[in-house]
Amino acid sequence: MRRFEGKTAIATGASRGIGLAIAEGARVVITGRTKDTPDQAAAVLGGPAHVLGVAWCPACRPRHAGHHA
């Protein structure tokens, strides 16, 4: 289902899973928690024709049990 066909969106969490599936068909800026996953998602979504930009944020990674900042 390409419900966002022809639309432009910022898709947080669109580097994999449900977010990636939702982003299909749209022109998007996608984000992820590691550098590789948004780049891989950009390729899946059709590259520069569909992906306006990618961003990743290592500080957004979930904390593991026992890890304190």
Secondary structure, DSSP 8 states (H G I E B T S, - for coil): --TTTT-EEEETTTTSHHHHHHHTTSEEEEEESSSHHHHHHHHHHTGGGTEEEEEE-GGGS---TT---
